Amino acid sequence: MAGRAKAASISAVPVASGLDESGGWVGMAVQFLVDRESGAQTFVFGRTVFEPGHATHAVHRHVGAEEAVLIVSGRGVAVNGDEEVELGPGDFAFHPRGEWHGFRNTSPSEPVEMLWVWGGAASREAAGYELAGQGDGTPARRVGTAH
């Protein structure tokens, strides 16, 4: 499909499999809406729904991509380096390539819907994914824990 426009519905895109708590994906439904498989060459566009109460994307980084996130609905806290910023509908955050970042839903009753893009990589493999505390001496720190 490379080189041709393609339209689809979010409801037609499956939730990604294999993303679990051991990889820092807690209570999240992730969809890769546009990526290398759909013809993209330099970016991934996705959607994540964070369940209410406990959903967390642990602190991690992408050495091969920068990331921007936009909150469509719900409220949560984004981590970017040493900063924590509350985000709600219409708010966005930018995470530079290689910057430690994460997110958590702060509502006990409402989900968070987030749209996001990785620039510079058209797949998970090309973006890279490293959890804090794995292999580089960075202390293990999950979003939502005291620090």
KADA-V248167 format. One record per helix or strand. SS is the DSSP state (@ for helix, = for strand). FROM is the first residue (numbers start at 1). TO is the last residue. If there is no record, write none. Layout:
ss	from	to
SS	FROM	TO
SS	FROM	TO
This chain:
ss	from	to
@	10	12
@	21	23
=	25	26
=	28	34
@	36	38
=	43	50
=	56	61
=	66	73
=	76	80
=	83	87
=	92	95
=	101	105
=	112	119
@	124	127
=	130	131
